[in-house]
Amino acid sequence: MRETLITISRLVRDAVRDLPPSFDRGLVLGTGADGTPTSNIDRFAENVILEYVKESDLPLNVLSEEAGALDRGRGRTLVIDPIDGTHNSLLGIPMYSVSLAVGRSSLNDIETGVVLNLVNDDLFVAEKGRGATFNGRPIKVRQADPEKCEVLVYMGHHAAVETMDVVRRSARTRAMGCASLEMCMVAQGKFDAHYMNCDLYEKSIRVVDIAASALVLREAGGELVDLRGEKLDMPLDLAARSNFLAYGDVRMKEVLL
């Protein structure tokens, strides 16, 4: 399944790169199954994946932010975020990805995850119990210095007021606008944590956003918890949302929560 997910991610990359300049990436086509607006680029990338699933007759159900849950009578599910970081894509900011994972019922039983940066080809892959890699090389989280922690933080319109407490406790913070790649950067040891705290439930993270990157982080030695400090699990259901803290060193949990 690992190689299949890598193949799909590269098909999306190639198709997106081949789009003509006249293609209106930001054109809103309607509302996706997750209740958020569906942009042209999201629908385009999703269709590339769904066509591959159908033509190859992959033995998987599908869960995607636009199409929703597609029950194909299989025991496992392909969890898709066709474009994570859609707004970055619209602005030409080189920080957006395709995120693909396979699991059975929840975030904690994801077996394989692939995240591909669609601009620079950075590829993160994880298999449960077999570690995580970045461009084919094993990665591990880093040990943190609680006095000098560097944190990726959600700073959008619905950021909860407690977010500034995290910012003040950090030596440096950044907001990249792409949760899958941000979590993978924690897995790489580039940052100590990634924090998301929304004041509106409907704007919190969905399982399609983080199914792959959560496995990458966990296989690199990190962890993902809700804001009560409990290990994060989410059903493979678009209705489920959560705030979270992803960290490499458990001391970050103590400092930031």
Stockholm file with secondary structure:
# STOCKHOLM 1.0

chainA/1-257         MRETLITISRLVRDAVRDLPPSFDRGLVLGTGADGTPTSNIDRFAENVILEYVKESDLPLNVLSEEAGALDRGRGRTLVIDPIDGTHNSLLGIPMYSVSLAVGRSSLNDIETGVVLNLVNDDLFVAEKGRGATFNGRPIKVRQADPEKCEVLVYMGHHAAVETMDVVRRSARTRAMGCASLEMCMVAQGKFDAHYMNCDLYEKSIRVVDIAASALVLREAGGELVDLRGEKLDMPLDLAARSNFLAYGDVRMKEVLL
#=GR chainA/1-257 SS CHHHHHHHHHHHHHHHHTCCTTCCTTCEEEECTTSSEEEHHHHHHHHHHHHHHHHHTCSCEEEETTTEEECCSCSSEEEEEEEESHHHHHHTCSCCEEEEEEESSBGGGCCEEEEEETTTCCEEEEETTSCEEETTEECCCCCCCTTSCEEEECCSTTBCTTHHHHHHHCSEEECCSCHHHHHHHHHHTSCSEEEECBSSGGGSBCHHHHHHHHHHHHHTTCEEECTTSCBCCCBSCTTCCBCEEEESSHHHHHHHC
#=GC SS_cons         CHHHHHHHHHHHHHHHHTCCTTCCTTCEEEECTTSSEEEHHHHHHHHHHHHHHHHHTCSCEEEETTTEEECCSCSSEEEEEEEESHHHHHHTCSCCEEEEEEESSBGGGCCEEEEEETTTCCEEEEETTSCEEETTEECCCCCCCTTSCEEEECCSTTBCTTHHHHHHHCSEEECCSCHHHHHHHHHHTSCSEEEECBSSGGGSBCHHHHHHHHHHHHHTTCEEECTTSCBCCCBSCTTCCBCEEEESSHHHHHHHC
//
